[in-house]
Amino acid sequence: MAGTNFCQIGIALDERTGTLKIFSTIDNLLKGAAGQAVQNMNLIFNLDQKEGLRGYGIFS
């Protein structure tokens, strides 16, 4: 689900060691410092917080 805020989570039990392993991946494009800066600018200028952040961050 590239271009979204989706987080994929998986688990696996290693029966040999009794260890539970948890894995996660995120597509954090637009959720880092640059996206936060745009959101903050929108707040400063009284715009919708999502202005300029609605599009997908990838080309398909």
PQR file of N, CA, C, O and H, with PARSE charges and radii, in Angstrom:
ATOM      1  N   MET A   1       0.817  -1.171   0.000 -0.4000 1.5000
ATOM      2  CA  MET A   1       0.000   0.000   0.000 -0.0000 2.0000
ATOM      3  C   MET A   1       0.877   1.256   0.000  0.5500 1.7000
ATOM      4  O   MET A   1       0.749   2.120   0.867 -0.5500 1.4000
ATOM      5  N   ALA A   2       1.734   1.332  -0.953 -0.4000 1.5000
ATOM      6  CA  ALA A   2       2.653   2.466  -1.050 -0.0000 2.0000
ATOM      7  C   ALA A   2       1.884   3.765  -1.231  0.5500 1.7000
ATOM      8  O   ALA A   2       0.854   3.802  -1.905 -0.5500 1.4000
ATOM      9  H   ALA A   2       1.838   0.630  -1.657  0.4000 1.0000
ATOM     10  N   GLY A   3       2.390   4.818  -0.628 -0.4000 1.5000
ATOM     11  CA  GLY A   3       1.753   6.117  -0.727 -0.0000 2.0000
ATOM     12  C   GLY A   3       0.677   6.356   0.309  0.5500 1.7000
ATOM     13  O   GLY A   3      -0.033   7.359   0.237 -0.5500 1.4000
ATOM     14  H   GLY A   3       3.226   4.787  -0.081  0.4000 1.0000
ATOM     15  N   THR A   4       0.538   5.459   1.272 -0.4000 1.5000
ATOM     16  CA  THR A   4      -0.474   5.598   2.312 -0.0000 2.0000
ATOM     17  C   THR A   4       0.205   5.642   3.675  0.5500 1.7000
ATOM     18  O   THR A   4       1.430   5.569   3.774 -0.5500 1.4000
ATOM     19  H   THR A   4       1.115   4.644   1.331  0.4000 1.0000
ATOM     20  N   ASN A   5      -0.592   5.761   4.706 -0.4000 1.5000
ATOM     21  CA  ASN A   5      -0.078   5.715   6.075 -0.0000 2.0000
ATOM     22  C   ASN A   5      -0.199   4.321   6.669  0.5500 1.7000
ATOM     23  O   ASN A   5      -0.205   4.161   7.890 -0.5500 1.4000
ATOM     24  H   ASN A   5      -1.587   5.821   4.625  0.4000 1.0000
ATOM     25  N   PHE A   6      -0.294   3.327   5.822 -0.4000 1.5000
ATOM     26  CA  PHE A   6      -0.516   1.949   6.245 -0.0000 2.0000
ATOM     27  C   PHE A   6       0.700   1.383   6.966  0.5500 1.7000
ATOM     28  O   PHE A   6       1.835   1.655   6.577 -0.5500 1.4000
ATOM     29  H   PHE A   6      -0.289   3.457   4.831  0.4000 1.0000
ATOM     30  N   CYS A   7       0.471   0.610   7.999 -0.4000 1.5000
ATOM     31  CA  CYS A   7       1.531  -0.087   8.719 -0.0000 2.0000
ATOM     32  C   CYS A   7       1.229  -1.581   8.671  0.5500 1.7000
ATOM     33  O   CYS A   7       0.187  -2.023   9.156 -0.5500 1.4000
ATOM     34  H   CYS A   7      -0.451   0.390   8.316  0.4000 1.0000
ATOM     35  N   GLN A   8       2.124  -2.345   8.095 -0.4000 1.5000
ATOM     36  CA  GLN A   8       1.966  -3.801   8.007 -0.0000 2.0000
ATOM     37  C   GLN A   8       2.675  -4.422   9.208  0.5500 1.7000
ATOM     38  O   GLN A   8       3.851  -4.141   9.441 -0.5500 1.4000
ATOM     39  H   GLN A   8       2.970  -1.986   7.701  0.4000 1.0000
ATOM     40  N   ILE A   9       1.979  -5.261   9.971 -0.4000 1.5000
ATOM     41  CA  ILE A   9       2.553  -5.890  11.157 -0.0000 2.0000
ATOM     42  C   ILE A   9       2.432  -7.404  11.015  0.5500 1.7000
ATOM     43  O   ILE A   9       1.387  -7.922  10.623 -0.5500 1.4000
ATOM     44  H   ILE A   9       1.024  -5.489   9.782  0.4000 1.0000
ATOM     45  N   GLY A  10       3.515  -8.101  11.341 -0.4000 1.5000
ATOM     46  CA  GLY A  10       3.510  -9.557  11.309 -0.0000 2.0000
ATOM     47  C   GLY A  10       4.204 -10.107  12.543  0.5500 1.7000
ATOM     48  O   GLY A  10       5.038  -9.438  13.152 -0.5500 1.4000
ATOM     49  H   GLY A  10       4.364  -7.680  11.660  0.4000 1.0000
ATOM     50  N   ILE A  11       3.851 -11.326  12.902 -0.4000 1.5000
ATOM     51  CA  ILE A  11       4.488 -11.965  14.039 -0.0000 2.0000
ATOM     52  C   ILE A  11       4.913 -13.373  13.657  0.5500 1.7000
ATOM     53  O   ILE A  11       4.339 -13.987  12.758 -0.5500 1.4000
ATOM     54  H   ILE A  11       3.173 -11.870  12.406  0.4000 1.0000
ATOM     55  N   ALA A  12       5.922 -13.873  14.348 -0.4000 1.5000
ATOM     56  CA  ALA A  12       6.376 -15.240  14.133 -0.0000 2.0000
ATOM     57  C   ALA A  12       6.933 -15.766  15.449  0.5500 1.7000
ATOM     58  O   ALA A  12       7.657 -15.061  16.151 -0.5500 1.4000
ATOM     59  H   ALA A  12       6.388 -13.374  15.079  0.4000 1.0000
ATOM     60  N   LEU A  13       6.598 -16.988  15.773 -0.4000 1.5000
ATOM     61  CA  LEU A  13       7.106 -17.618  16.978 -0.0000 2.0000
ATOM     62  C   LEU A  13       8.238 -18.566  16.597  0.5500 1.7000
ATOM     63  O   LEU A  13       8.050 -19.474  15.788 -0.5500 1.4000
ATOM     64  H   LEU A  13       6.010 -17.561  15.202  0.4000 1.0000
ATOM     65  N   ASP A  14       9.401 -18.350  17.180 -0.4000 1.5000
ATOM     66  CA  ASP A  14      10.526 -19.258  17.007 -0.0000 2.0000
ATOM     67  C   ASP A  14      10.387 -20.320  18.087  0.5500 1.7000
ATOM     68  O   ASP A  14      10.794 -20.107  19.229 -0.5500 1.4000
ATOM     69  H   ASP A  14       9.553 -17.612  17.837  0.4000 1.0000
ATOM     70  N   GLU A  15       9.812 -21.464  17.729 -0.4000 1.5000
ATOM     71  CA  GLU A  15       9.530 -22.518  18.706 -0.0000 2.0000
ATOM     72  C   GLU A  15      10.805 -23.084  19.327  0.5500 1.7000
ATOM     73  O   GLU A  15      10.783 -23.569  20.457 -0.5500 1.4000
ATOM     74  H   GLU A  15       9.481 -21.637  16.801  0.4000 1.0000
ATOM     75  N   ARG A  16      11.891 -23.024  18.607 -0.4000 1.5000
ATOM     76  CA  ARG A  16      13.164 -23.552  19.116 -0.0000 2.0000
ATOM     77  C   ARG A  16      13.645 -22.763  20.328  0.5500 1.7000
ATOM     78  O   ARG A  16      14.135 -23.341  21.298 -0.5500 1.4000
ATOM     79  H   ARG A  16      11.910 -22.630  17.689  0.4000 1.0000
ATOM     80  N   THR A  17      13.502 -21.433  20.269 -0.4000 1.5000
ATOM     81  CA  THR A  17      13.978 -20.584  21.361 -0.0000 2.0000
ATOM     82  C   THR A  17      12.846 -20.023  22.223  0.5500 1.7000
ATOM     83  O   THR A  17      13.101 -19.449  23.282 -0.5500 1.4000
ATOM     84  H   THR A  17      13.104 -20.963  19.482  0.4000 1.0000
ATOM     85  N   GLY A  18      11.606 -20.185  21.777 -0.4000 1.5000
ATOM     86  CA  GLY A  18      10.473 -19.627  22.503 -0.0000 2.0000
ATOM     87  C   GLY A  18      10.386 -18.117  22.375  0.5500 1.7000
ATOM     88  O   GLY A  18       9.785 -17.447  23.215 -0.5500 1.4000
ATOM     89  H   GLY A  18      11.400 -20.651  20.916  0.4000 1.0000
ATOM     90  N   THR A  19      10.985 -17.586  21.326 -0.4000 1.5000
ATOM     91  CA  THR A  19      11.016 -16.143  21.111 -0.0000 2.0000
ATOM     92  C   THR A  19       9.921 -15.727  20.136  0.5500 1.7000
ATOM     93  O   THR A  19       9.771 -16.310  19.062 -0.5500 1.4000
ATOM     94  H   THR A  19      11.474 -18.130  20.644  0.4000 1.0000
ATOM     95  N   LEU A  20       9.165 -14.714  20.527 -0.4000 1.5000
ATOM     96  CA  LEU A  20       8.172 -14.131  19.636 -0.0000 2.0000
ATOM     97  C   LEU A  20       8.828 -12.981  18.895  0.5500 1.7000
ATOM     98  O   LEU A  20       9.391 -12.077  19.512 -0.5500 1.4000
ATOM     99  H   LEU A  20       9.287 -14.241  21.400  0.4000 1.0000
ATOM    100  N   LYS A  21       8.756 -13.013  17.576 -0.4000 1.5000
ATOM    101  CA  LYS A  21       9.353 -11.963  16.752 -0.0000 2.0000
ATOM    102  C   LYS A  21       8.230 -11.129  16.152  0.5500 1.7000
ATOM    103  O   LYS A  21       7.255 -11.665  15.625 -0.5500 1.4000
ATOM    104  H   LYS A  21       8.299 -13.747  17.074  0.4000 1.0000
ATOM    105  N   ILE A  22       8.379  -9.824  16.238 -0.4000 1.5000
ATOM    106  CA  ILE A  22       7.388  -8.903  15.695 -0.0000 2.0000
ATOM    107  C   ILE A  22       8.063  -8.048  14.629  0.5500 1.7000
ATOM    108  O   ILE A  22       9.129  -7.479  14.867 -0.5500 1.4000
ATOM    109  H   ILE A  22       9.171  -9.389  16.666  0.4000 1.0000
ATOM    110  N   PHE A  23       7.445  -7.959  13.460 -0.4000 1.5000
ATOM    111  CA  PHE A  23       7.983  -7.211  12.329 -0.0000 2.0000
ATOM    112  C   PHE A  23       6.969  -6.160  11.911  0.5500 1.7000
ATOM    113  O   PHE A  23       5.763  -6.409  11.936 -0.5500 1.4000
ATOM    114  H   PHE A  23       6.580  -8.421  13.267  0.4000 1.0000
ATOM    115  N   SER A  24       7.450  -4.995  11.530 -0.4000 1.5000
ATOM    116  CA  SER A  24       6.536  -3.975  11.015 -0.0000 2.0000
ATOM    117  C   SER A  24       7.229  -3.178   9.919  0.5500 1.7000
ATOM    118  O   SER A  24       8.443  -2.973   9.943 -0.5500 1.4000
ATOM    119  H   SER A  24       8.429  -4.793  11.509  0.4000 1.0000
ATOM    120  N   THR A  25       6.439  -2.741   8.972 -0.4000 1.5000
ATOM    121  CA  THR A  25       6.937  -1.862   7.912 -0.0000 2.0000
ATOM    122  C   THR A  25       5.936  -0.738   7.732  0.5500 1.7000
ATOM    123  O   THR A  25       4.726  -0.935   7.843 -0.5500 1.4000
ATOM    124  H   THR A  25       5.453  -2.908   8.953  0.4000 1.0000
ATOM    125  N   ILE A  26       6.457   0.431   7.455 -0.4000 1.5000
ATOM    126  CA  ILE A  26       5.581   1.568   7.213 -0.0000 2.0000
ATOM    127  C   ILE A  26       6.018   2.281   5.941  0.5500 1.7000
ATOM    128  O   ILE A  26       7.182   2.240   5.543 -0.5500 1.4000
ATOM    129  H   ILE A  26       7.440   0.591   7.365  0.4000 1.0000
ATOM    130  N   ASP A  27       5.060   2.922   5.329 -0.4000 1.5000
ATOM    131  CA  ASP A  27       5.358   3.820   4.222 -0.0000 2.0000
ATOM    132  C   ASP A  27       5.219   5.217   4.803  0.5500 1.7000
ATOM    133  O   ASP A  27       4.117   5.761   4.870 -0.5500 1.4000
ATOM    134  H   ASP A  27       4.114   2.955   5.652  0.4000 1.0000
ATOM    135  N   ASN A  28       6.334   5.796   5.222 -0.4000 1.5000
ATOM    136  CA  ASN A  28       6.262   7.066   5.923 -0.0000 2.0000
ATOM    137  C   ASN A  28       6.543   8.268   5.035  0.5500 1.7000
ATOM    138  O   ASN A  28       6.856   9.350   5.533 -0.5500 1.4000
ATOM    139  H   ASN A  28       7.230   5.354   5.167  0.4000 1.0000
ATOM    140  N   LEU A  29       6.433   8.087   3.723 -0.4000 1.5000
ATOM    141  CA  LEU A  29       6.606   9.228   2.838 -0.0000 2.0000
ATOM    142  C   LEU A  29       5.555  10.272   3.177  0.5500 1.7000
ATOM    143  O   LEU A  29       4.378   9.940   3.316 -0.5500 1.4000
ATOM    144  H   LEU A  29       6.178   7.209   3.318  0.4000 1.0000
ATOM    145  N   LEU A  30       5.948  11.477   3.306 -0.4000 1.5000
ATOM    146  CA  LEU A  30       5.119  12.618   3.723 -0.0000 2.0000
ATOM    147  C   LEU A  30       4.839  12.610   5.219  0.5500 1.7000
ATOM    148  O   LEU A  30       4.111  13.483   5.693 -0.5500 1.4000
ATOM    149  H   LEU A  30       6.904  11.746   3.192  0.4000 1.0000
ATOM    150  N   LYS A  31       5.369  11.686   5.969 -0.4000 1.5000
ATOM    151  CA  LYS A  31       5.138  11.674   7.404 -0.0000 2.0000
ATOM    152  C   LYS A  31       6.406  12.045   8.168  0.5500 1.7000
ATOM    153  O   LYS A  31       6.445  11.910   9.391 -0.5500 1.4000
ATOM    154  H   LYS A  31       5.960  10.978   5.584  0.4000 1.0000
ATOM    155  N   GLY A  32       7.420  12.498   7.486 -0.4000 1.5000
ATOM    156  CA  GLY A  32       8.656  12.881   8.144 -0.0000 2.0000
ATOM    157  C   GLY A  32       8.710  14.378   8.378  0.5500 1.7000
ATOM    158  O   GLY A  32       7.680  15.047   8.452 -0.5500 1.4000
ATOM    159  H   GLY A  32       7.388  12.607   6.492  0.4000 1.0000
ATOM    160  N   ALA A  33       9.910  14.888   8.493 -0.4000 1.5000
ATOM    161  CA  ALA A  33      10.113  16.301   8.818 -0.0000 2.0000
ATOM    162  C   ALA A  33       9.554  17.225   7.738  0.5500 1.7000
ATOM    163  O   ALA A  33       9.006  18.279   8.061 -0.5500 1.4000
ATOM    164  H   ALA A  33      10.748  14.345   8.432  0.4000 1.0000
ATOM    165  N   ALA A  34       9.680  16.855   6.471 -0.4000 1.5000
ATOM    166  CA  ALA A  34       9.185  17.716   5.393 -0.0000 2.0000
ATOM    167  C   ALA A  34       7.656  17.839   5.451  0.5500 1.7000
ATOM    168  O   ALA A  34       7.111  18.933   5.306 -0.5500 1.4000
ATOM    169  H   ALA A  34      10.125  15.999   6.208  0.4000 1.0000
ATOM    170  N   GLY A  35       6.975  16.717   5.663 -0.4000 1.5000
ATOM    171  CA  GLY A  35       5.520  16.751   5.767 -0.0000 2.0000
ATOM    172  C   GLY A  35       5.069  17.531   6.991  0.5500 1.7000
ATOM    173  O   GLY A  35       4.063  18.239   6.948 -0.5500 1.4000
ATOM    174  H   GLY A  35       7.417  15.828   5.781  0.4000 1.0000
ATOM    175  N   GLN A  36       5.816  17.400   8.084 -0.4000 1.5000
ATOM    176  CA  GLN A  36       5.481  18.145   9.292 -0.0000 2.0000
ATOM    177  C   GLN A  36       5.676  19.643   9.073  0.5500 1.7000
ATOM    178  O   GLN A  36       4.891  20.454   9.563 -0.5500 1.4000
ATOM    179  H   GLN A  36       6.633  16.825   8.119  0.4000 1.0000
ATOM    180  N   ALA A  37       6.720  20.002   8.339 -0.4000 1.5000
ATOM    181  CA  ALA A  37       6.961  21.421   8.051 -0.0000 2.0000
ATOM    182  C   ALA A  37       5.818  22.010   7.230  0.5500 1.7000
ATOM    183  O   ALA A  37       5.384  23.132   7.491 -0.5500 1.4000
ATOM    184  H   ALA A  37       7.357  19.343   7.940  0.4000 1.0000
ATOM    185  N   VAL A  38       5.328  21.270   6.246 -0.4000 1.5000
ATOM    186  CA  VAL A  38       4.206  21.750   5.435 -0.0000 2.0000
ATOM    187  C   VAL A  38       2.960  21.893   6.307  0.5500 1.7000
ATOM    188  O   VAL A  38       2.234  22.882   6.196 -0.5500 1.4000
ATOM    189  H   VAL A  38       5.680  20.358   6.033  0.4000 1.0000
ATOM    190  N   GLN A  39       2.712  20.919   7.167 -0.4000 1.5000
ATOM    191  CA  GLN A  39       1.554  20.989   8.063 -0.0000 2.0000
ATOM    192  C   GLN A  39       1.663  22.210   8.988  0.5500 1.7000
ATOM    193  O   GLN A  39       0.675  22.914   9.198 -0.5500 1.4000
ATOM    194  H   GLN A  39       3.301  20.116   7.257  0.4000 1.0000
ATOM    195  N   ASN A  40       2.834  22.458   9.530 -0.4000 1.5000
ATOM    196  CA  ASN A  40       3.031  23.621  10.405 -0.0000 2.0000
ATOM    197  C   ASN A  40       2.827  24.937   9.656  0.5500 1.7000
ATOM    198  O   ASN A  40       2.227  25.873  10.185 -0.5500 1.4000
ATOM    199  H   ASN A  40       3.636  21.886   9.359  0.4000 1.0000
ATOM    200  N   MET A  41       3.329  25.003   8.417 -0.4000 1.5000
ATOM    201  CA  MET A  41       3.133  26.204   7.612 -0.0000 2.0000
ATOM    202  C   MET A  41       1.648  26.434   7.365  0.5500 1.7000
ATOM    203  O   MET A  41       1.170  27.567   7.431 -0.5500 1.4000
ATOM    204  H   MET A  41       3.816  24.242   7.987  0.4000 1.0000
ATOM    205  N   ASN A  42       0.917  25.352   7.081 -0.4000 1.5000
ATOM    206  CA  ASN A  42      -0.525  25.477   6.871 -0.0000 2.0000
ATOM    207  C   ASN A  42      -1.210  26.053   8.107  0.5500 1.7000
ATOM    208  O   ASN A  42      -2.105  26.890   7.990 -0.5500 1.4000
ATOM    209  H   ASN A  42       1.306  24.432   7.028  0.4000 1.0000
ATOM    210  N   LEU A  43      -0.794  25.608   9.281 -0.4000 1.5000
ATOM    211  CA  LEU A  43      -1.375  26.130  10.521 -0.0000 2.0000
ATOM    212  C   LEU A  43      -1.063  27.617  10.696  0.5500 1.7000
ATOM    213  O   LEU A  43      -1.926  28.398  11.097 -0.5500 1.4000
ATOM    214  H   LEU A  43      -0.067  24.928   9.376  0.4000 1.0000
ATOM    215  N   ILE A  44       0.165  27.996  10.395 -0.4000 1.5000
ATOM    216  CA  ILE A  44       0.574  29.395  10.523 -0.0000 2.0000
ATOM    217  C   ILE A  44      -0.268  30.293   9.626  0.5500 1.7000
ATOM    218  O   ILE A  44      -0.655  31.391  10.026 -0.5500 1.4000
ATOM    219  H   ILE A  44       0.867  27.362  10.070  0.4000 1.0000
ATOM    220  N   PHE A  45      -0.551  29.827   8.413 -0.4000 1.5000
ATOM    221  CA  PHE A  45      -1.292  30.638   7.437 -0.0000 2.0000
ATOM    222  C   PHE A  45      -2.794  30.348   7.437  0.5500 1.7000
ATOM    223  O   PHE A  45      -3.501  30.717   6.499 -0.5500 1.4000
ATOM    224  H   PHE A  45      -0.236  28.936   8.087  0.4000 1.0000
ATOM    225  N   ASN A  46      -3.275  29.689   8.489 -0.4000 1.5000
ATOM    226  CA  ASN A  46      -4.714  29.430   8.643 -0.0000 2.0000
ATOM    227  C   ASN A  46      -5.299  28.602   7.499  0.5500 1.7000
ATOM    228  O   ASN A  46      -6.444  28.824   7.105 -0.5500 1.4000
ATOM    229  H   ASN A  46      -2.700  29.389   9.251  0.4000 1.0000
ATOM    230  N   LEU A  47      -4.545  27.666   6.969 -0.4000 1.5000
ATOM    231  CA  LEU A  47      -5.012  26.776   5.910 -0.0000 2.0000
ATOM    232  C   LEU A  47      -5.375  25.419   6.508  0.5500 1.7000
ATOM    233  O   LEU A  47      -5.023  25.111   7.647 -0.5500 1.4000
ATOM    234  H   LEU A  47      -3.615  27.485   7.289  0.4000 1.0000
ATOM    235  N   ASP A  48      -6.078  24.623   5.724 -0.4000 1.5000
ATOM    236  CA  ASP A  48      -6.364  23.251   6.139 -0.0000 2.0000
ATOM    237  C   ASP A  48      -5.030  22.535   6.358  0.5500 1.7000
ATOM    238  O   ASP A  48      -4.128  22.638   5.527 -0.5500 1.4000
ATOM    239  H   ASP A  48      -6.364  24.874   4.799  0.4000 1.0000
ATOM    240  N   GLN A  49      -4.903  21.813   7.471 -0.4000 1.5000
ATOM    241  CA  GLN A  49      -3.646  21.145   7.805 -0.0000 2.0000
ATOM    242  C   GLN A  49      -3.176  20.182   6.723  0.5500 1.7000
ATOM    243  O   GLN A  49      -1.975  19.949   6.587 -0.5500 1.4000
ATOM    244  H   GLN A  49      -5.637  21.730   8.146  0.4000 1.0000
ATOM    245  N   LYS A  50      -4.099  19.621   5.954 -0.4000 1.5000
ATOM    246  CA  LYS A  50      -3.748  18.625   4.934 -0.0000 2.0000
ATOM    247  C   LYS A  50      -3.439  19.230   3.569  0.5500 1.7000
ATOM    248  O   LYS A  50      -3.103  18.509   2.630 -0.5500 1.4000
ATOM    249  H   LYS A  50      -5.075  19.811   6.065  0.4000 1.0000
ATOM    250  N   GLU A  51      -3.552  20.558   3.458 -0.4000 1.5000
ATOM    251  CA  GLU A  51      -3.304  21.215   2.168 -0.0000 2.0000
ATOM    252  C   GLU A  51      -1.886  20.899   1.690  0.5500 1.7000
ATOM    253  O   GLU A  51      -0.915  21.102   2.419 -0.5500 1.4000
ATOM    254  H   GLU A  51      -3.825  21.144   4.221  0.4000 1.0000
ATOM    255  N   GLY A  52      -1.782  20.403   0.464 -0.4000 1.5000
ATOM    256  CA  GLY A  52      -0.484  20.060  -0.105 -0.0000 2.0000
ATOM    257  C   GLY A  52       0.034  18.700   0.316  0.5500 1.7000
ATOM    258  O   GLY A  52       1.118  18.295  -0.103 -0.5500 1.4000
ATOM    259  H   GLY A  52      -2.571  20.238  -0.128  0.4000 1.0000
ATOM    260  N   LEU A  53      -0.729  17.982   1.146 -0.4000 1.5000
ATOM    261  CA  LEU A  53      -0.296  16.674   1.636 -0.0000 2.0000
ATOM    262  C   LEU A  53      -1.254  15.568   1.231  0.5500 1.7000
ATOM    263  O   LEU A  53      -1.092  14.427   1.663 -0.5500 1.4000
ATOM    264  H   LEU A  53      -1.610  18.311   1.486  0.4000 1.0000
ATOM    265  N   ARG A  54      -2.235  15.879   0.421 -0.4000 1.5000
ATOM    266  CA  ARG A  54      -3.256  14.893   0.084 -0.0000 2.0000
ATOM    267  C   ARG A  54      -2.837  13.911  -1.004  0.5500 1.7000
ATOM    268  O   ARG A  54      -3.365  12.800  -1.063 -0.5500 1.4000
ATOM    269  H   ARG A  54      -2.366  16.806   0.070  0.4000 1.0000
ATOM    270  N   GLY A  55      -1.914  14.291  -1.852 -0.4000 1.5000
ATOM    271  CA  GLY A  55      -1.535  13.434  -2.968 -0.0000 2.0000
ATOM    272  C   GLY A  55      -0.623  12.299  -2.555  0.5500 1.7000
ATOM    273  O   GLY A  55      -0.031  12.315  -1.476 -0.5500 1.4000
ATOM    274  H   GLY A  55      -1.485  15.193  -1.804  0.4000 1.0000
ATOM    275  N   TYR A  56      -0.523  11.338  -3.410 -0.4000 1.5000
ATOM    276  CA  TYR A  56       0.390  10.224  -3.158 -0.0000 2.0000
ATOM    277  C   TYR A  56       1.817  10.688  -3.345  0.5500 1.7000
ATOM    278  O   TYR A  56       2.104  11.498  -4.226 -0.5500 1.4000
ATOM    279  H   TYR A  56      -1.004  11.325  -4.287  0.4000 1.0000
ATOM    280  N   GLY A  57       2.702  10.182  -2.527 -0.4000 1.5000
ATOM    281  CA  GLY A  57       4.108  10.551  -2.596 -0.0000 2.0000
ATOM    282  C   GLY A  57       4.895   9.705  -3.570  0.5500 1.7000
ATOM    283  O   GLY A  57       6.125   9.720  -3.537 -0.5500 1.4000
ATOM    284  H   GLY A  57       2.469   9.524  -1.811  0.4000 1.0000
ATOM    285  N   ILE A  58       4.224   8.967  -4.437 -0.4000 1.5000
ATOM    286  CA  ILE A  58       4.894   8.085  -5.390 -0.0000 2.0000
ATOM    287  C   ILE A  58       4.302   8.251  -6.772  0.5500 1.7000
ATOM    288  O   ILE A  58       3.228   8.830  -6.937 -0.5500 1.4000
ATOM    289  H   ILE A  58       3.224   8.955  -4.464  0.4000 1.0000
ATOM    290  N   PHE A  59       4.998   7.748  -7.743 -0.4000 1.5000
ATOM    291  CA  PHE A  59       4.472   7.699  -9.104 -0.0000 2.0000
ATOM    292  C   PHE A  59       4.048   6.282  -9.392  0.5500 1.7000
ATOM    293  O   PHE A  59       4.787   5.347  -9.087 -0.5500 1.4000
ATOM    294  H   PHE A  59       5.870   7.278  -7.609  0.4000 1.0000
ATOM    295  N   SER A  60       2.879   6.097  -9.972 -0.4000 1.5000
ATOM    296  CA  SER A  60       2.435   4.735 -10.267 -0.0000 2.0000
ATOM    297  C   SER A  60       2.251   4.569 -11.758  0.5500 1.7000
ATOM    298  O   SER A  60       1.879   3.490 -12.218 -0.5500 1.4000
ATOM    299  H   SER A  60       2.279   6.857 -10.220  0.4000 1.0000
TER
END
